[in-house]
Structure formats: structure tokens, C-alpha cells
Amino acid sequence: MIGVCFRFGVRKQFASACIATLAVALSTMHGELMITILAGLATFERHLIKARTDEGRKRAQARGIRFGRPLKLTKYQIEEALARRAAGEAMADIGRSYGVSHSTISRL
């Protein structure tokens, strides 16, 4: 029976009825109160989600998990590039030898 109803467009009518009901609900003080309460609950839930994800992020950082993009150069390559840069070699040449841009070398 439900399948037959959906084939005849009941879904569209239901959506239209919901929108019309919402418009009516907003025009009364009781309806406005309900919408305000629902908005407050949604905001509260969003704060709970943020608090849980922040907790998880802090626990992960305490375990030594690193966030962000992985480094393009190893620690040894970084030390070597810094030494070459201190020796006066051009950043573009250093970057080309490691397969990275000169701006990556300049941020080291």
C-alpha cells in the first residue's frame, strides 16, 4: 500500500504539507516556542559533538599522533637542506634536488 502511495506522488504532497505546517507553526506562539526549543536542542547537540571530538583529538596528541599533511622531506633531508642553504646554495636548486619547490625549502 505504501509503495502504491509513493508511486502516485504522496511523498511530494507530504513534503508540501510539512512546509505548510511549518509556516502555520511559525505563525503561532506555541509553534514558535517549539521551533526555538528544537533549535536550542540542535545547538546543544552540536556543542556535545565538538566537546567529544576535542577530547579525542587531545588524547590522540598525547599518544603522539601527528595531525596535518605528512612531511615531504625526512629529518635527514631537512638537516641536509638547511646546511646547503646556510652554505649559500640557491633554494630553487636545493628544492629541485629533493623534488620539492623552493617555497618548501624556504619554510624549513
MDAnalysis code that builds the backbone (N, CA, C; Angstrom):
import MDAnalysis as mda
import numpy as np

u = mda.Universe.empty(324, n_residues=108, atom_resindex=np.repeat(np.arange(108), 3), trajectory=True)
u.add_TopologyAttr("name", ["N", "CA", "C"] * 108)
u.add_TopologyAttr("resid", np.arange(1, 109))
u.add_TopologyAttr("resname", ["MET", "ILE", "GLY", "VAL", "CYS", "PHE", "ARG", "PHE", "GLY", "VAL", "ARG", "LYS", "GLN", "PHE", "ALA", "SER", "ALA", "CYS", "ILE", "ALA", "THR", "LEU", "ALA", "VAL", "ALA", "LEU", "SER", "THR", "MET", "HIS", "GLY", "GLU", "LEU", "MET", "ILE", "THR", "ILE", "LEU", "ALA", "GLY", "LEU", "ALA", "THR", "PHE", "GLU", "ARG", "HIS", "LEU", "ILE", "LYS", "ALA", "ARG", "THR", "ASP", "GLU", "GLY", "ARG", "LYS", "ARG", "ALA", "GLN", "ALA", "ARG", "GLY", "ILE", "ARG", "PHE", "GLY", "ARG", "PRO", "LEU", "LYS", "LEU", "THR", "LYS", "TYR", "GLN", "ILE", "GLU", "GLU", "ALA", "LEU", "ALA", "ARG", "ARG", "ALA", "ALA", "GLY", "GLU", "ALA", "MET", "ALA", "ASP", "ILE", "GLY", "ARG", "SER", "TYR", "GLY", "VAL", "SER", "HIS", "SER", "THR", "ILE", "SER", "ARG", "LEU"])
u.atoms.positions = np.array([
    [0.818, -1.201, 0.000],
    [0.000, 0.000, 0.000],
    [0.862, 1.265, 0.000],
    [1.927, 1.255, 0.845],
    [2.802, 2.430, 0.915],
    [3.506, 2.648, -0.418],
    [3.963, 1.530, -1.043],
    [4.623, 1.636, -2.340],
    [3.717, 2.259, -3.381],
    [2.454, 1.881, -3.380],
    [1.483, 2.449, -4.324],
    [1.313, 3.939, -4.066],
    [1.252, 4.313, -2.799],
    [1.105, 5.733, -2.459],
    [2.299, 6.546, -2.946],
    [3.530, 6.011, -2.762],
    [4.710, 6.742, -3.207],
    [4.740, 6.881, -4.716],
    [4.255, 5.846, -5.427],
    [4.231, 5.937, -6.883],
    [3.282, 7.024, -7.373],
    [2.261, 7.337, -6.608],
    [1.294, 8.351, -7.015],
    [1.604, 9.733, -6.459],
    [2.810, 9.940, -5.948],
    [3.222, 11.273, -5.556],
    [2.855, 11.679, -4.142],
    [2.579, 10.724, -3.280],
    [2.244, 11.073, -1.900],
    [3.431, 11.735, -1.218],
    [4.627, 11.323, -1.574],
    [5.827, 11.899, -0.976],
    [5.873, 13.405, -1.213],
    [5.588, 13.829, -2.418],
    [5.596, 15.257, -2.729],
    [4.525, 15.997, -1.935],
    [3.358, 15.386, -1.834],
    [2.273, 16.016, -1.087],
    [2.627, 16.100, 0.390],
    [3.279, 15.057, 0.907],
    [3.672, 15.053, 2.313],
    [4.681, 16.163, 2.588],
    [5.653, 16.313, 1.687],
    [6.652, 17.376, 1.855],
    [5.978, 18.743, 1.804],
    [5.033, 18.897, 0.897],
    [4.319, 20.173, 0.809],
    [3.526, 20.435, 2.076],
    [2.915, 19.380, 2.630],
    [2.137, 19.518, 3.857],
    [3.036, 19.897, 5.027],
    [4.257, 19.316, 5.077],
    [5.199, 19.655, 6.154],
    [5.599, 21.122, 6.083],
    [5.876, 21.603, 4.887],
    [6.269, 23.002, 4.718],
    [5.115, 23.917, 5.116],
    [3.899, 23.533, 4.713],
    [2.729, 24.340, 5.060],
    [2.499, 24.328, 6.568],
    [2.688, 23.154, 7.200],
    [2.525, 23.041, 8.644],
    [3.567, 23.885, 9.367],
    [4.790, 23.896, 8.865],
    [5.844, 24.707, 9.470],
    [5.486, 26.187, 9.385],
    [4.946, 26.599, 8.253],
    [4.551, 28.001, 8.104],
    [3.450, 28.353, 9.096],
    [2.501, 27.438, 9.290],
    [1.427, 27.671, 10.249],
    [1.989, 27.679, 11.667],
    [2.937, 26.734, 11.932],
    [3.517, 26.639, 13.273],
    [4.264, 27.916, 13.634],
    [4.915, 28.518, 12.685],
    [5.663, 29.741, 12.966],
    [4.746, 30.940, 13.195],
    [3.518, 30.828, 12.754],
    [2.611, 31.960, 12.915],
    [1.945, 31.987, 14.296],
    [2.085, 30.905, 15.073],
    [1.505, 30.878, 16.418],
    [2.629, 30.934, 17.447],
    [2.307, 31.400, 18.653],
    [3.345, 31.487, 19.677],
    [3.778, 30.105, 20.139],
    [2.869, 29.114, 20.116],
    [3.241, 27.760, 20.507],
    [4.190, 27.139, 19.474],
    [3.885, 27.382, 18.220],
    [4.742, 26.872, 17.156],
    [6.122, 27.495, 17.202],
    [6.165, 28.782, 17.454],
    [7.449, 29.475, 17.550],
    [8.257, 28.943, 18.726],
    [7.584, 28.643, 19.845],
    [8.250, 28.064, 21.006],
    [8.846, 26.702, 20.658],
    [8.089, 25.874, 19.936],
    [8.584, 24.546, 19.552],
    [9.817, 24.659, 18.656],
    [9.769, 25.543, 17.693],
    [10.915, 25.726, 16.797],
    [12.121, 26.222, 17.592],
    [11.921, 27.135, 18.517],
    [13.015, 27.657, 19.346],
    [13.621, 26.559, 20.207],
    [12.783, 25.699, 20.780],
    [13.274, 24.591, 21.604],
    [14.082, 23.617, 20.740],
    [13.569, 23.290, 19.557],
    [14.291, 22.384, 18.662],
    [15.634, 22.981, 18.247],
    [15.673, 24.268, 17.977],
    [16.928, 24.927, 17.609],
    [17.906, 24.890, 18.775],
    [17.402, 25.085, 19.994],
    [18.268, 25.003, 21.175],
    [18.825, 23.611, 21.371],
    [18.003, 22.579, 21.155],
    [18.480, 21.201, 21.273],
    [19.531, 20.890, 20.214],
    [19.332, 21.397, 19.007],
    [20.308, 21.174, 17.942],
    [21.640, 21.848, 18.284],
    [21.587, 23.036, 18.834],
    [22.806, 23.739, 19.230],
    [23.517, 22.994, 20.356],
    [22.754, 22.509, 21.324],
    [23.318, 21.743, 22.435],
    [24.000, 20.480, 21.916],
    [23.353, 19.770, 20.989],
    [23.938, 18.555, 20.417],
    [25.228, 18.883, 19.671],
    [25.251, 19.988, 18.971],
    [26.462, 20.400, 18.237],
    [27.608, 20.664, 19.214],
    [27.308, 21.286, 20.355],
    [28.339, 21.533, 21.367],
    [28.857, 20.224, 21.957],
    [27.957, 19.257, 22.165],
    [28.386, 17.945, 22.669],
    [29.325, 17.249, 21.682],
    [28.969, 17.305, 20.406],
    [29.812, 16.686, 19.379],
    [31.181, 17.340, 19.357],
    [31.224, 18.659, 19.435],
    [32.503, 19.378, 19.421],
    [33.346, 19.020, 20.636],
    [32.721, 18.925, 21.814],
    [33.460, 18.577, 23.031],
    [34.048, 17.172, 22.920],
    [33.273, 16.222, 22.381],
    [33.782, 14.852, 22.242],
    [34.926, 14.774, 21.245],
    [34.818, 15.490, 20.131],
    [35.902, 15.436, 19.153],
    [37.156, 16.132, 19.679],
    [36.979, 17.214, 20.433],
    [38.142, 17.880, 21.035],
    [38.847, 16.958, 22.022],
    [38.059, 16.215, 22.819],
    [38.644, 15.251, 23.762],
    [39.441, 14.198, 23.016],
    [38.860, 13.662, 21.973],
    [39.544, 12.634, 21.181],
    [40.814, 13.158, 20.548],
    [40.782, 14.384, 20.067],
    [41.973, 14.985, 19.461],
    [43.078, 15.149, 20.496],
    [42.719, 15.591, 21.706],
    [43.726, 15.767, 22.766],
    [44.329, 14.432, 23.185],
    [43.479, 13.388, 23.273],
    [44.002, 12.065, 23.625],
    [44.949, 11.556, 22.548],
    [44.606, 11.782, 21.301],
    [45.465, 11.336, 20.198],
    [46.798, 12.079, 20.220],
    [46.773, 13.385, 20.474],
    [48.013, 14.152, 20.540],
    [48.875, 13.685, 21.701],
    [48.250, 13.316, 22.829],
    [49.004, 12.819, 23.975],
    [49.681, 11.493, 23.639],
    [49.070, 10.704, 22.735],
    [49.681, 9.435, 22.303],
    [50.756, 9.649, 21.245],
    [50.906, 10.884, 20.775],
    [51.947, 11.177, 19.798],
    [51.478, 11.175, 18.360],
    [50.186, 11.143, 18.131],
    [49.654, 11.191, 16.770],
    [49.853, 12.603, 16.236],
    [50.367, 12.700, 15.020],
    [50.602, 14.000, 14.395],
    [49.500, 14.272, 13.399],
    [48.943, 15.475, 13.428],
    [47.866, 15.864, 12.512],
    [48.447, 16.658, 11.353],
    [47.700, 16.728, 10.283],
    [48.106, 17.520, 9.126],
    [48.728, 16.672, 8.042],
    [49.224, 17.349, 7.047],
    [49.856, 16.665, 5.918],
    [51.154, 16.013, 6.351],
    [51.499, 14.883, 5.739],
    [52.794, 14.286, 6.032],
    [53.931, 15.157, 5.475],
    [55.081, 15.104, 6.131],
    [56.230, 15.886, 5.673],
    [56.732, 15.340, 4.342],
    [57.187, 16.236, 3.477],
    [57.716, 15.806, 2.181],
    [59.168, 15.362, 2.284],
    [59.860, 15.879, 3.287],
    [61.276, 15.545, 3.463],
    [61.483, 14.824, 4.788],
    [62.455, 13.931, 4.801],
    [62.793, 13.254, 6.057],
    [63.603, 14.208, 6.927],
    [63.794, 13.834, 8.196],
    [64.596, 14.685, 9.097],
    [66.015, 14.857, 8.561],
    [66.579, 13.791, 8.020],
    [67.928, 13.870, 7.468],
    [67.971, 14.839, 6.282],
    [66.969, 14.765, 5.394],
    [66.921, 15.663, 4.240],
    [66.754, 17.111, 4.678],
    [65.966, 17.341, 5.733],
    [65.770, 18.702, 6.239],
    [67.091, 19.257, 6.760],
    [67.811, 18.447, 7.557],
    [69.105, 18.899, 8.086],
    [70.077, 19.193, 6.952],
    [70.101, 18.316, 5.964],
    [70.999, 18.489, 4.822],
    [70.633, 19.755, 4.031],
    [69.331, 19.976, 3.814],
    [68.887, 21.151, 3.070],
    [69.228, 22.432, 3.820],
    [69.071, 22.415, 5.149],
    [69.420, 23.605, 5.940],
    [70.913, 23.894, 5.869],
    [71.719, 22.849, 5.877],
    [73.169, 23.038, 5.766],
    [73.522, 23.612, 4.392],
    [72.898, 23.087, 3.340],
    [73.160, 23.598, 1.991],
    [72.702, 25.052, 1.855],
    [71.577, 25.371, 2.503],
    [71.073, 26.743, 2.467],
    [72.013, 27.688, 3.205],
    [72.546, 27.233, 4.344],
    [73.494, 28.047, 5.113],
    [74.783, 28.259, 4.330],
    [75.123, 27.290, 3.465],
    [76.331, 27.404, 2.651],
    [76.138, 28.358, 1.477],
    [74.901, 28.820, 1.261],
    [74.669, 29.813, 0.219],
    [74.102, 29.262, -1.070],
    [73.752, 27.995, -1.106],
    [73.179, 27.406, -2.329],
    [71.767, 27.953, -2.544],
    [71.383, 28.108, -3.789],
    [70.059, 28.659, -4.124],
    [68.957, 27.695, -3.700],
    [67.884, 28.273, -3.164],
    [66.777, 27.439, -2.682],
    [66.124, 26.653, -3.813],
    [66.078, 27.225, -5.003],
    [65.492, 26.523, -6.145],
    [66.298, 25.281, -6.481],
    [67.621, 25.375, -6.410],
    [68.482, 24.217, -6.692],
    [68.321, 23.138, -5.625],
    [68.253, 23.564, -4.373],
    [68.061, 22.601, -3.281],
    [66.718, 21.907, -3.441],
    [65.675, 22.670, -3.697],
    [64.350, 22.097, -3.871],
    [64.290, 21.137, -5.035],
    [64.915, 21.501, -6.152],
    [64.926, 20.647, -7.337],
    [65.598, 19.310, -7.034],
    [66.666, 19.326, -6.230],
    [67.380, 18.083, -5.933],
    [66.554, 17.130, -5.061],
    [65.604, 17.675, -4.279],
    [64.745, 16.839, -3.437],
    [63.363, 16.608, -4.043],
    [63.089, 17.245, -5.173],
    [61.789, 17.074, -5.812],
    [60.676, 17.871, -5.144],
    [61.050, 18.986, -4.516],
    [60.057, 19.871, -3.882],
    [60.283, 21.276, -4.407],
    [59.347, 22.175, -4.127],
    [59.502, 23.546, -4.608],
    [60.428, 24.338, -3.705],
    [60.872, 25.482, -4.215],
    [61.748, 26.346, -3.425],
    [61.025, 26.897, -2.188],
    [59.688, 27.034, -2.276],
    [58.950, 27.548, -1.131],
    [58.937, 26.526, 0.022],
    [58.994, 25.247, -0.308],
    [59.088, 24.225, 0.745],
    [60.422, 24.373, 1.469],
    [61.475, 24.626, 0.729],
    [62.803, 24.797, 1.332],
    [62.822, 26.071, 2.162],
    [62.164, 27.121, 1.705],
    [62.193, 28.391, 2.450],
    [61.454, 28.298, 3.783],
    [60.521, 27.346, 3.908],
    [59.769, 27.198, 5.160],
    [60.504, 26.343, 6.201],
    [61.642, 25.792, 5.836],
    [62.358, 24.924, 6.795],
    [62.995, 25.737, 7.908],
])
